[in-house]
């Protein structure tokens, strides 16, 4: 490495560690500020400081209610959804050694969607719908694992992916059938809106219900991220280095599935985050998962938070979050594909 390349690599590593955190902080501040009820940064800082110190707030009660009961839990939910989907996408791309893999590759999003749609058809309340979505996502991946275990031929990772793809299509067909059976005036609009993804109406109870499984999955991935770097080299290389690949793959898939199911149960299927953000993080910090996973989680949280803020203010009525992530994510992904095609 030349003398000129050394500072360049050092600056790139420093930027990769600082920029994701700055991007997340900027997105959170902007999302708390944006909305139909504008809030100045000064009022926001004073209100949060008063709450943290326990002093009586002199702010407008309406402003305090909007920030603390509506906007703040929604922003934190957007951070959670983006961070978990991006980290899960990074893990799956490394685990299956495929840059086009996303967190729903094993049918977790389709399973969560089927569970939520079934709960809506049964007339269950929103907490029960979120629980059904979470259980449906976990059940789908369990079935995919069981189907892959029955087929003991070929590459285990490839067999698992193929089983997940087949299950994903089957569950999507089941969801379509349930939509055809839904009441077109009361149930079908709710189903359609949920399947587009969004955080409208998210409160503290929703956030607290999704946070524990998402945190458990994220902590597991962060603790095993160096092993993920090893297994991403291939089965034979990982075994030569003393890694028990079957057990490690199971733990990584379960951790990523737990995170994805929690995110989908909270916000519905939000596309492009788990596919796009890992590539952007890889451009910043490189392929080493010790740096890639934290960077992807921070960038994913910032991306979804920014898109959710845009969904709240871009038009006279709020559109689903999934539409904005697709409208922004697809062109940006094509640009990434064009600019890094040789490396892929």
Secondary structure per residue as TSV (DSSP state, phi and psi in degrees):
chain	resnum	aa	ss	phi	psi
A	1	X	-	360.0	132.9
A	2	X	-	-76.4	167.4
A	3	X	H	-63.7	-31.1
A	4	X	H	-72.4	-32.0
A	5	X	H	-75.1	-29.0
A	6	X	H	-61.8	-50.7
A	7	X	H	-63.1	-34.6
A	8	X	H	-63.5	-45.0
A	9	X	H	-64.7	-37.8
A	10	X	H	-66.2	-43.8
A	11	X	H	-66.2	-35.5
A	12	X	H	-66.1	-41.5
A	13	X	H	-64.9	-40.7
A	14	X	H	-65.4	-42.4
A	15	X	H	-65.2	-37.1
A	16	X	H	-65.6	-27.4
A	17	X	H	-85.5	-29.7
A	18	X	H	-94.7	-43.7
A	19	X	H	-60.5	-43.3
A	20	X	H	-59.6	-41.1
A	21	X	H	-66.0	-41.5
A	22	X	H	-64.3	-39.5
A	23	X	H	-63.7	-41.7
A	24	X	H	-64.9	-45.4
A	25	X	H	-61.4	-42.3
A	26	X	H	-64.9	-40.2
A	27	X	H	-65.5	-40.7
A	28	X	H	-63.9	-45.9
A	29	X	H	-63.3	-44.3
A	30	X	H	-64.7	-39.3
A	31	X	H	-70.1	-34.8
A	32	X	H	-68.3	-30.1
A	33	X	H	-79.6	-39.1
A	34	X	-	-76.3	150.2
A	35	X	S	151.6	172.9
A	36	X	S	-65.3	-25.1
A	37	X	S	-109.4	94.7
A	38	X	-	-67.0	145.1
A	39	X	-	-130.0	126.9
A	40	X	-	-75.9	151.2
A	41	X	H	-58.4	-31.4
A	42	X	H	-67.4	-46.1
A	43	X	H	-63.1	-38.3
A	44	X	H	-63.3	-46.2
A	45	X	H	-64.0	-40.9
A	46	X	H	-65.1	-42.9
A	47	X	H	-63.9	-45.5
A	48	X	H	-65.4	-37.2
A	49	X	H	-66.0	-40.3
A	50	X	H	-63.8	-39.7
A	51	X	H	-68.7	-38.6
A	52	X	H	-69.8	-35.5
A	53	X	H	-88.6	-10.1
A	54	X	T	80.5	11.1
A	55	X	-	-80.5	156.3
A	56	X	-	-68.6	130.0
A	57	X	-	-84.0	139.4
A	58	X	-	-96.5	7.5
A	59	X	S	-79.0	164.0
A	60	X	-	-58.8	128.8
A	61	X	H	-58.6	-34.4
A	62	X	H	-64.4	-42.3
A	63	X	H	-61.9	-44.0
A	64	X	H	-64.1	-40.3
A	65	X	H	-65.7	-41.0
A	66	X	I	-65.4	-44.2
A	67	X	I	-70.8	-47.6
A	68	X	I	-85.1	-29.7
A	69	X	I	-104.1	-19.0
A	70	X	I	-118.2	-57.4
A	71	X	I	-77.2	-43.1
A	72	X	H	-64.9	-48.0
A	73	X	H	-63.2	-32.3
A	74	X	H	-69.0	-40.6
A	75	X	H	-65.0	-44.3
A	76	X	H	-64.4	-35.2
A	77	X	H	-65.6	-38.6
A	78	X	H	-63.8	-40.8
A	79	X	H	-61.5	-44.8
A	80	X	H	-62.5	-46.2
A	81	X	H	-62.8	-47.6
A	82	X	H	-65.5	-42.7
A	83	X	H	-65.1	-43.9
A	84	X	H	-70.0	-42.1
A	85	X	H	-65.7	-41.3
A	86	X	H	-67.8	-42.4
A	87	X	H	-66.1	-41.2
A	88	X	H	-64.6	-40.0
A	89	X	H	-62.5	-41.4
A	90	X	H	-61.8	-43.1
A	91	X	H	-64.3	-44.0
A	92	X	H	-66.5	-39.0
A	93	X	H	-64.0	-38.3
A	94	X	H	-74.3	-38.7
A	95	X	H	-66.4	-42.2
A	96	X	T	-96.7	0.2
A	97	X	T	52.4	48.2
A	98	X	-	-141.5	118.7
A	99	X	T	-72.6	-7.9
A	100	X	T	-102.9	10.7
A	101	X	-	-83.7	140.8
A	102	X	-	-126.2	169.7
A	103	X	T	-61.7	-19.1
A	104	X	T	-92.6	16.3
A	105	X	T	-65.5	-27.8
A	106	X	T	-99.1	12.0
A	107	X	S	90.5	10.7
A	108	X	H	-67.2	-41.0
A	109	X	H	-67.3	-41.4
A	110	X	H	-66.1	-39.1
A	111	X	H	-65.7	-41.5
A	112	X	H	-64.7	-40.4
A	113	X	H	-63.2	-42.5
A	114	X	H	-64.2	-41.2
A	115	X	H	-63.7	-42.5
A	116	X	H	-66.7	-42.0
A	117	X	H	-64.6	-41.1
A	118	X	H	-62.1	-40.8
A	119	X	H	-65.7	-38.5
A	120	X	H	-64.8	-40.9
A	121	X	H	-63.2	-32.9
A	122	X	T	-81.4	-4.4
A	123	X	T	77.5	25.5
A	124	X	-	-75.0	154.9
A	125	X	-	-72.5	169.8
A	126	X	H	-60.6	-42.3
A	127	X	H	-59.3	-37.4
A	128	X	H	-69.6	-33.5
A	129	X	H	-64.6	-43.0
A	130	X	H	-65.0	-39.0
A	131	X	H	-64.7	-41.7
A	132	X	H	-64.5	-37.9
A	133	X	H	-64.9	-43.8
A	134	X	H	-62.4	-45.6
A	135	X	H	-65.8	-37.7
A	136	X	H	-64.1	-38.8
A	137	X	H	-65.0	-44.3
A	138	X	H	-65.9	-39.4
A	139	X	H	-65.1	-38.5
A	140	X	H	-62.1	-45.5
A	141	X	H	-67.7	-35.2
A	142	X	H	-61.3	-43.2
A	143	X	H	-65.6	-39.4
A	144	X	H	-62.3	-41.9
A	145	X	H	-63.1	-43.7
A	146	X	H	-63.2	-40.5
A	147	X	H	-66.3	-38.2
A	148	X	H	-67.8	-33.1
A	149	X	H	-67.4	-30.0
A	150	X	H	-72.3	-24.2
A	151	X	-	-103.4	97.2
A	152	X	-	-95.4	24.8
A	153	X	S	-112.7	149.0
A	154	X	S	79.9	-170.9
A	155	X	-	-67.8	124.3
A	156	X	H	-59.7	-38.6
A	157	X	H	-66.0	-41.6
A	158	X	H	-66.1	-41.0
A	159	X	H	-62.8	-39.9
A	160	X	H	-64.1	-42.6
A	161	X	H	-63.3	-44.6
A	162	X	H	-63.9	-39.9
A	163	X	H	-63.9	-40.0
A	164	X	H	-65.2	-40.2
A	165	X	H	-64.0	-44.4
A	166	X	H	-62.3	-43.2
A	167	X	H	-65.8	-37.2
A	168	X	H	-59.4	-45.9
A	169	X	H	-66.1	-38.7
A	170	X	H	-64.3	-43.1
A	171	X	H	-68.7	-35.9
A	172	X	H	-64.3	-37.7
A	173	X	H	-64.5	-41.6
A	174	X	H	-63.1	-39.4
A	175	X	H	-63.9	-40.9
A	176	X	H	-62.5	-40.2
A	177	X	H	-63.6	-41.3
A	178	X	H	-66.5	-34.5
A	179	X	H	-63.8	-36.5
A	180	X	H	-66.7	-28.1
A	181	X	H	-86.7	-8.7
A	182	X	S	-76.2	154.5
A	183	X	-	-67.3	123.1
A	184	X	T	-69.9	-12.2
A	185	X	T	-104.4	-26.9
A	186	X	T	-116.8	-46.2
A	187	X	H	-88.6	-40.4
A	188	X	H	-62.2	-43.2
A	189	X	H	-59.9	-38.7
A	190	X	H	-64.4	-42.4
A	191	X	H	-63.6	-46.6
A	192	X	H	-61.8	-44.2
A	193	X	H	-66.0	-39.9
A	194	X	H	-64.9	-40.3
A	195	X	H	-70.5	-16.7
A	196	X	H	-83.0	-16.0
A	197	X	-	84.8	137.7
A	198	X	-	174.6	165.0
A	199	X	-	-118.6	17.7
A	200	X	T	-64.6	127.2
A	201	X	T	83.6	7.4
A	202	X	-	-70.1	129.5
A	203	X	-	-121.5	-173.7
A	204	X	H	-63.8	-37.5
A	205	X	H	-64.1	-40.8
A	206	X	H	-63.1	-43.4
A	207	X	H	-65.6	-43.9
A	208	X	H	-68.3	-26.5
A	209	X	H	-73.4	-34.1
A	210	X	H	-89.2	-22.4
A	211	X	H	-64.5	-44.7
A	212	X	H	-59.8	-51.1
A	213	X	H	-65.1	-34.8
A	214	X	H	-65.2	-41.2
A	215	X	H	-66.8	-40.4
A	216	X	H	-61.8	-47.2
A	217	X	H	-63.2	-42.2
A	218	X	H	-66.4	-41.2
A	219	X	H	-65.0	-37.5
A	220	X	H	-63.0	-44.2
A	221	X	H	-64.1	-42.2
A	222	X	H	-65.4	-36.2
A	223	X	H	-70.2	-28.1
A	224	X	T	-107.1	16.2
A	225	X	H	-67.6	-28.9
A	226	X	H	-71.2	-35.0
A	227	X	H	-68.5	-31.6
A	228	X	H	-64.9	-36.2
A	229	X	H	-62.8	-35.8
A	230	X	H	-72.3	-46.6
A	231	X	H	-70.1	-21.4
A	232	X	T	-70.3	-13.6
A	233	X	T	-76.2	-22.5
A	234	X	-	133.9	160.7
A	235	X	H	-62.1	-50.1
A	236	X	H	-65.1	-42.1
A	237	X	H	-64.3	-41.0
A	238	X	H	-66.1	-41.1
A	239	X	H	-66.9	-34.7
A	240	X	H	-64.9	-26.1
A	241	X	T	-92.9	9.2
A	242	X	T	87.9	17.7
A	243	X	-	-91.1	129.1
A	244	X	-	-81.1	94.8
A	245	X	H	-67.0	-38.2
A	246	X	H	-64.5	-46.6
A	247	X	H	-66.9	-42.5
A	248	X	H	-63.7	-41.9
A	249	X	H	-62.0	-40.9
A	250	X	H	-62.6	-45.2
A	251	X	H	-64.2	-44.6
A	252	X	H	-64.9	-42.3
A	253	X	H	-65.9	-42.0
A	254	X	H	-64.8	-40.5
A	255	X	H	-64.5	-47.2
A	256	X	H	-65.7	-35.7
A	257	X	H	-67.7	-41.1
A	258	X	H	-59.4	-44.2
A	259	X	H	-64.6	-46.2
A	260	X	H	-65.4	-42.1
A	261	X	H	-62.1	-39.9
A	262	X	H	-65.1	-41.5
A	263	X	H	-66.5	-42.8
A	264	X	H	-68.5	-37.9
A	265	X	H	-63.4	-32.1
A	266	X	H	-81.1	-41.6
A	267	X	H	-121.4	-2.7
A	268	X	-	80.8	178.9
A	269	X	-	-70.7	107.6
A	270	X	-	-105.5	108.3
A	271	X	-	-82.8	165.9
A	272	X	S	76.2	-18.2
A	273	X	H	-67.7	-51.2
A	274	X	H	-70.9	-15.6
A	275	X	H	-94.6	-41.5
A	276	X	H	-81.7	-50.8
A	277	X	H	-61.6	-40.1
A	278	X	H	-57.8	-34.4
A	279	X	H	-68.9	-40.9
A	280	X	H	-63.1	-41.2
A	281	X	H	-66.1	-36.3
A	282	X	H	-65.6	-33.3
A	283	X	H	-66.7	-30.5
A	284	X	H	-81.5	-45.4
A	285	X	H	-117.3	-6.6
A	286	X	-	91.1	-175.9
A	287	X	S	-86.4	-4.2
A	288	X	-	-70.1	119.0
A	289	X	H	-70.0	-14.5
A	290	X	H	-64.5	-30.1
A	291	X	H	-104.4	-28.7
A	292	X	H	-67.5	-45.2
A	293	X	H	-62.3	-49.2
A	294	X	H	-61.9	-40.0
A	295	X	H	-65.2	-41.5
A	296	X	H	-64.3	-41.0
A	297	X	H	-62.6	-43.3
A	298	X	H	-66.7	-45.2
A	299	X	H	-65.8	-39.1
A	300	X	H	-64.0	-42.4
A	301	X	H	-61.6	-41.6
A	302	X	H	-67.2	-38.6
A	303	X	H	-65.2	-48.7
A	304	X	H	-67.9	-37.5
A	305	X	H	-61.8	-42.9
A	306	X	H	-66.5	-42.0
A	307	X	H	-66.0	-36.5
A	308	X	H	-67.9	-39.2
A	309	X	H	-63.2	-39.0
A	310	X	H	-65.0	-37.9
A	311	X	H	-63.6	-29.2
A	312	X	H	-79.3	-26.2
A	313	X	H	-120.1	-7.3
A	314	X	S	-72.7	-24.8
A	315	X	S	-144.1	176.3
A	316	X	S	-65.8	-28.5
A	317	X	S	-123.5	149.3
A	318	X	-	-76.9	128.2
A	319	X	-	-98.3	158.2
A	320	X	-	-60.5	145.8
A	321	X	H	-60.0	-38.0
A	322	X	H	-59.7	-29.2
A	323	X	H	-66.9	-41.4
A	324	X	H	-72.1	-39.1
A	325	X	H	-64.1	-33.0
A	326	X	H	-74.2	-43.1
A	327	X	H	-64.6	-35.3
A	328	X	H	-89.5	-39.7
A	329	X	H	-71.1	-40.4
A	330	X	H	-63.2	-50.2
A	331	X	H	-62.3	-38.3
A	332	X	H	-67.1	-36.3
A	333	X	H	-65.8	-39.6
A	334	X	H	-63.2	-37.7
A	335	X	H	-65.4	-42.6
A	336	X	H	-61.1	-41.2
A	337	X	H	-62.3	-41.8
A	338	X	H	-70.8	-34.3
A	339	X	H	-84.4	-20.2
A	340	X	S	-123.0	22.1
A	341	X	T	-64.0	-30.4
A	342	X	T	-69.9	-39.3
A	343	X	T	-66.4	-34.3
A	344	X	-	-72.1	360.0
